[in-house]
Amino acid sequence: MKKLNKITYFSYVILVILILGFLLTACQKPAVTLTTPESVNGFKLNTFVQIDSYSGIPKKTLNEALNLCDYYENIFSRTKEDSELSRVNSNQTTDISKELYELISAGLEYAALSNGAFDITIGSVSSLWDFTAESPKVPDSGRIAEALTHVDYTRVSVSDNGDGTYSISKPDDVILDLGAVAKGYIADKIKDFLEENGVKHAIINLGGNVLCIGKKTNTDNFGIGVRKPFAANNEVLVALSVDDSSVVSSGNYERYFYADDGTFYHHILNPATGYSYDNDLSDVTILSKDSLTGDCLSTTCFCLGLEDGMKLIESLDGIEAIFVTNEGEIHYSSGAKAYVKS
């Protein structure tokens, strides 16, 4: 067989390397940034949920992400009879999943941070109120007073048993309500799932809980609007520019009603009174890296009120907030205006 000379040999090697390089490049799927997003949506978690992906991934993957809402609702829902939390509240079990352990732990942390102004054991009281009823009514004052005797986050503890199992300890009469924090946890889990499937540009909206993955494009941030409280046409009060961040709002305009005597009641309940908070706040919006932190803090700061809520935000690194009073005054934490679109 004829031997290859040195020049021919090196040419052959270079050709093989080039061919291999082409094959390797062809096997790698380059990241695709879409100008028009692939979207999925549905009514989940008692709200409208939408996921928009600007990365080229199968719609099947987006639907799987959307269906995570159902998975976690079966863990965290207070009102679904067969949910894990319902079984805990009805004292059927003290064994809990890792997910429930993590969310209860977060709720207890922020209850302690607020000295009980926010309290996840409000369930005995919140179960008396139905803000989604066709004709909502104010519960009987005696029933509220009795329910308040079961509200005390310090009587609840959760344990990591160190062997992959988790447990909870609580009095039989304590009812947990995780509605104020669950959507933040779920949004973070949806983000994790999407990133694991190659998504680099997306926005997750769980009805007031917005979480962005990266930027909208390689260069442009996402534009997020903070809704003007009670505006009939979803008017934007503040326009924000964010990337790879969470924006979560809690307000008295989300679920409310007026009683026959004209008194205004909303769904953020005071654990000290059993009635709606009356602290001159209409909305609190939190900007944070993850959505669970934003969800916990938006409710906690609303409960604390403007002065104490702002003090809490200024004591935390990497967190900004926008407070809106009932009179429409806007108060920004020290770094919040950096996110406002000019």
C-alpha positions as CSV (number, residue, x, y, z in Angstrom):
1,M,0.0,0.0,0.0
2,K,1.3,3.4,-0.9
3,K,2.5,5.4,2.1
4,L,1.1,8.9,2.7
5,N,3.7,11.6,2.6
6,K,4.0,14.0,5.4
7,I,2.0,16.8,3.7
8,T,-0.8,14.5,2.7
9,Y,-1.0,13.0,6.2
10,F,-1.4,16.3,7.9
11,S,-4.0,17.4,5.4
12,Y,-5.9,14.3,6.1
13,V,-5.7,14.8,9.9
14,I,-6.9,18.4,9.5
15,L,-9.8,17.3,7.3
16,V,-10.9,14.7,9.8
17,I,-10.8,17.3,12.6
18,L,-12.8,19.7,10.5
19,I,-15.4,17.0,9.8
20,L,-15.6,15.9,13.5
21,G,-15.9,19.6,14.5
22,F,-18.8,20.0,12.1
23,L,-20.5,16.8,13.4
24,L,-20.1,17.9,17.0
25,T,-21.5,21.4,16.2
26,A,-24.4,19.8,14.3
27,C,-25.2,17.6,17.3
28,Q,-25.4,20.5,19.7
29,K,-28.7,22.4,19.6
30,P,-27.9,26.1,19.6
31,A,-29.9,28.3,22.0
32,V,-32.8,30.0,20.0
33,T,-34.2,33.3,21.1
34,L,-37.7,33.9,19.8
35,T,-39.2,37.3,19.1
36,T,-42.7,35.9,19.6
37,P,-43.0,33.7,22.6
38,E,-44.4,30.2,22.8
39,S,-47.2,30.4,25.4
40,V,-49.3,28.2,27.6
41,N,-51.9,29.2,30.1
42,G,-54.8,28.0,32.2
43,F,-56.8,28.6,35.3
44,K,-54.7,27.2,38.1
45,L,-54.2,27.9,41.8
46,N,-57.5,29.9,41.7
47,T,-55.9,32.4,39.3
48,F,-54.9,32.8,35.7
49,V,-51.5,31.3,35.0
50,Q,-49.4,32.0,31.9
51,I,-45.9,30.9,30.9
52,D,-44.2,32.6,27.9
53,S,-40.9,31.1,26.6
54,Y,-38.7,33.1,24.3
55,S,-36.4,30.0,24.0
56,G,-37.1,27.4,21.3
57,I,-38.4,24.4,23.3
58,P,-41.3,22.0,22.6
59,K,-44.8,23.2,23.8
60,K,-45.1,19.8,25.5
61,T,-42.3,20.9,27.9
62,L,-44.2,24.2,28.6
63,N,-47.4,22.2,29.3
64,E,-45.5,20.0,31.7
65,A,-44.3,23.1,33.5
66,L,-47.8,24.5,33.7
67,N,-49.0,21.2,35.1
68,L,-46.6,21.6,38.1
69,C,-49.3,23.9,39.4
70,D,-51.7,21.0,39.8
71,Y,-48.9,18.9,41.4
72,Y,-48.1,21.4,44.1
73,E,-51.8,22.4,44.7
74,N,-52.3,18.8,45.7
75,I,-49.7,19.4,48.4
76,F,-50.3,23.0,49.6
77,S,-54.1,23.6,49.2
78,R,-56.0,24.2,52.4
79,T,-59.4,23.8,50.7
80,K,-58.8,20.6,48.7
81,E,-60.0,17.7,50.9
82,D,-57.4,15.2,49.6
83,S,-54.4,17.5,49.6
84,E,-51.4,16.8,51.9
85,L,-51.9,20.0,53.9
86,S,-55.6,19.1,54.5
87,R,-54.5,15.8,55.9
88,V,-52.1,17.6,58.2
89,N,-54.8,20.1,59.2
90,S,-57.2,17.3,60.0
91,N,-54.6,15.5,62.0
92,Q,-54.5,12.4,59.8
93,T,-50.7,12.5,59.6
94,T,-47.6,14.1,61.1
95,D,-45.4,12.8,58.2
96,I,-44.9,15.5,55.6
97,S,-43.1,15.7,52.2
98,K,-40.0,17.7,51.6
99,E,-41.9,20.3,49.7
100,L,-44.4,20.9,52.5
101,Y,-41.5,21.0,55.0
102,E,-39.7,23.6,53.0
103,L,-42.8,25.8,52.6
104,I,-43.9,25.6,56.2
105,S,-40.4,26.4,57.3
106,A,-40.4,29.5,55.2
107,G,-43.8,30.6,56.5
108,L,-42.7,30.1,60.1
109,E,-39.5,32.1,59.4
110,Y,-41.4,35.1,58.2
111,A,-44.0,34.8,60.9
112,A,-41.2,35.1,63.4
113,L,-39.6,38.0,61.4
114,S,-42.9,39.9,61.7
115,N,-43.5,39.0,65.3
116,G,-46.7,37.3,64.3
117,A,-48.1,40.2,62.1
118,F,-48.0,37.5,59.4
119,D,-49.0,34.1,60.6
120,I,-49.5,30.9,58.6
121,T,-51.7,29.4,61.4
122,I,-54.5,31.9,60.4
123,G,-56.4,29.0,58.9
124,S,-59.0,28.7,61.6
125,V,-59.9,32.3,60.9
126,S,-59.5,32.5,57.1
127,S,-61.7,29.4,56.7
128,L,-64.6,31.5,58.1
129,W,-64.2,34.1,55.3
130,D,-65.2,33.5,51.7
131,F,-64.2,36.4,49.5
132,T,-65.0,34.5,46.3
133,A,-68.7,33.8,47.3
134,E,-71.4,35.4,45.2
135,S,-72.6,37.3,48.2
136,P,-69.7,37.4,50.7
137,K,-70.7,37.9,54.4
138,V,-68.8,39.0,57.5
139,P,-68.5,36.0,59.8
140,D,-70.1,36.0,63.2
141,S,-67.9,37.8,65.7
142,G,-68.1,35.0,68.3
143,R,-66.9,32.5,65.8
144,I,-64.0,34.8,64.9
145,A,-63.1,35.2,68.5
146,E,-63.1,31.5,69.1
147,A,-61.0,30.9,65.9
148,L,-58.4,33.4,67.1
149,T,-57.6,31.2,70.1
150,H,-56.1,28.7,67.7
151,V,-53.8,31.2,65.9
152,D,-50.2,31.0,67.1
153,Y,-47.2,30.1,64.9
154,T,-45.0,29.4,67.9
155,R,-47.0,26.2,68.6
156,V,-45.9,24.7,65.2
157,S,-42.6,23.1,64.4
158,V,-41.3,21.0,61.5
159,S,-38.4,18.6,61.5
160,D,-35.9,17.2,59.0
161,N,-35.4,13.7,60.4
162,G,-32.1,13.3,58.6
163,D,-33.1,10.1,56.8
164,G,-35.1,11.6,53.9
165,T,-38.3,12.0,56.0
166,Y,-39.9,15.1,57.5
167,S,-42.5,15.6,60.2
168,I,-44.6,18.3,61.8
169,S,-45.7,19.0,65.3
170,K,-48.8,21.1,66.0
171,P,-51.8,21.1,68.3
172,D,-54.9,19.5,66.9
173,D,-56.8,22.7,66.8
174,V,-54.2,24.7,64.7
175,I,-55.0,25.0,61.0
176,L,-52.3,26.1,58.6
177,D,-53.0,28.3,55.6
178,L,-50.2,28.6,53.1
179,G,-52.1,30.6,50.5
180,A,-50.0,33.7,51.0
181,V,-46.7,32.0,50.2
182,A,-47.4,28.9,48.1
183,K,-47.4,30.6,44.6
184,G,-43.9,32.0,45.2
185,Y,-42.6,28.5,46.0
186,I,-44.4,27.0,42.9
187,A,-43.0,29.8,40.6
188,D,-39.5,29.0,41.7
189,K,-40.0,25.3,41.0
190,I,-41.4,26.0,37.6
191,K,-38.3,28.1,36.8
192,D,-36.0,25.3,38.0
193,F,-37.9,22.9,35.7
194,L,-37.7,25.2,32.7
195,E,-34.0,25.9,33.2
196,E,-33.3,22.2,33.4
197,N,-34.9,21.9,30.0
198,G,-32.7,24.5,28.4
199,V,-34.9,27.6,28.7
200,K,-32.9,30.8,29.1
201,H,-35.5,33.4,28.3
202,A,-39.0,33.1,29.8
203,I,-41.6,34.8,32.1
204,I,-43.8,33.0,34.5
205,N,-47.0,34.7,35.7
206,L,-48.9,33.1,38.5
207,G,-51.5,35.9,39.0
208,G,-49.5,38.6,40.7
209,N,-46.4,36.5,41.1
210,V,-44.1,37.2,38.1
211,L,-40.8,35.4,37.8
212,C,-38.4,36.1,34.9
213,I,-35.8,33.6,33.5
214,G,-32.9,35.7,32.1
215,K,-33.7,38.6,29.9
216,K,-36.5,38.8,27.3
217,T,-33.8,38.7,24.6
218,N,-30.0,38.7,24.9
219,T,-30.0,42.4,25.4
220,D,-33.5,43.5,26.5
221,N,-35.1,43.2,29.9
222,F,-38.6,42.2,30.6
223,G,-41.1,45.0,31.2
224,I,-43.4,44.4,34.2
225,G,-46.3,46.6,35.2
226,V,-47.4,47.1,38.8
227,R,-51.1,47.4,38.6
228,K,-52.9,50.5,39.9
229,P,-55.1,49.3,42.8
230,F,-58.8,49.1,42.0
231,A,-58.3,50.3,38.4
232,A,-61.0,48.8,36.3
233,N,-58.9,48.5,33.1
234,N,-55.7,47.0,34.7
235,E,-54.0,50.4,34.5
236,V,-50.3,50.3,35.2
237,L,-49.2,52.4,38.1
238,V,-45.4,51.7,37.8
239,A,-43.5,50.2,34.9
240,L,-40.5,48.1,35.8
241,S,-37.5,46.8,33.8
242,V,-36.2,43.5,35.3
243,D,-34.1,40.5,34.3
244,D,-33.8,37.1,36.0
245,S,-35.8,38.4,38.9
246,S,-39.1,38.1,40.7
247,V,-41.8,40.8,41.1
248,V,-44.6,39.9,43.6
249,S,-47.5,42.1,44.6
250,S,-49.9,41.8,47.5
251,G,-52.8,44.2,47.9
252,N,-56.3,44.8,49.4
253,Y,-57.7,45.1,45.8
254,E,-57.2,41.4,45.0
255,R,-60.2,39.9,46.8
256,Y,-62.6,42.1,48.7
257,F,-66.2,43.1,49.3
258,Y,-68.2,45.8,51.0
259,A,-70.5,44.8,53.8
260,D,-74.2,46.0,54.0
261,D,-73.1,48.9,56.2
262,G,-70.5,50.0,53.6
263,T,-67.4,48.6,55.5
264,F,-64.6,47.5,53.3
265,Y,-63.1,44.0,53.9
266,H,-60.2,42.3,52.1
267,H,-58.5,39.0,52.2
268,I,-55.3,39.9,54.1
269,L,-56.4,39.2,57.7
270,N,-54.9,40.4,60.9
271,P,-54.0,37.5,63.2
272,A,-54.6,39.8,66.2
273,T,-58.2,40.7,65.3
274,G,-59.4,38.2,62.7
275,Y,-60.6,41.0,60.5
276,S,-58.9,42.7,57.5
277,Y,-55.8,44.8,58.1
278,D,-56.6,48.5,58.2
279,N,-53.2,50.2,57.9
280,D,-53.6,52.6,55.0
281,L,-51.8,50.4,52.5
282,S,-53.3,49.3,49.2
283,D,-50.4,47.4,47.7
284,V,-46.9,46.2,48.4
285,T,-44.7,45.0,45.5
286,I,-41.4,43.2,46.2
287,L,-38.4,42.8,43.8
288,S,-36.2,39.9,44.7
289,K,-34.1,37.1,43.1
290,D,-36.5,34.3,43.9
291,S,-40.3,34.3,44.1
292,L,-40.7,32.6,47.4
293,T,-38.9,35.4,49.2
294,G,-41.0,38.0,47.3
295,D,-44.2,36.2,48.1
296,C,-43.4,35.9,51.8
297,L,-42.2,39.5,52.0
298,S,-45.1,41.1,50.1
299,T,-47.6,39.8,52.5
300,T,-45.4,40.3,55.6
301,C,-44.7,43.9,54.7
302,F,-48.4,44.6,54.0
303,C,-49.1,43.2,57.4
304,L,-46.4,45.4,59.0
305,G,-47.5,48.6,57.4
306,L,-45.5,51.2,55.6
307,E,-43.1,52.3,58.3
308,D,-42.2,48.9,59.8
309,G,-42.4,47.2,56.4
310,M,-40.0,49.7,54.9
311,K,-37.6,49.2,57.8
312,L,-37.6,45.5,57.2
313,I,-36.9,45.9,53.5
314,E,-34.0,48.3,54.2
315,S,-32.5,45.7,56.6
316,L,-32.4,43.0,53.9
317,D,-29.7,42.7,51.1
318,G,-30.8,42.3,47.5
319,I,-34.5,43.2,48.2
320,E,-36.4,46.2,47.0
321,A,-40.0,47.3,47.6
322,I,-42.7,49.6,46.4
323,F,-45.5,50.6,48.8
324,V,-48.7,52.2,47.7
325,T,-51.1,53.8,50.2
326,N,-54.8,54.0,50.0
327,E,-54.4,57.6,48.9
328,G,-52.3,56.5,45.9
329,E,-49.0,57.7,47.3
330,I,-46.0,55.7,46.1
331,H,-43.1,55.0,48.4
332,Y,-39.9,53.3,47.1
333,S,-37.2,51.5,49.1
334,S,-33.7,52.9,48.6
335,G,-32.8,50.9,45.5
336,A,-36.3,50.3,43.9
337,K,-36.2,53.3,41.5
338,A,-33.3,51.7,39.7
339,Y,-35.9,49.2,38.3
340,V,-38.4,51.9,37.2
341,K,-38.7,52.5,33.5
342,S,-37.9,56.1,32.6
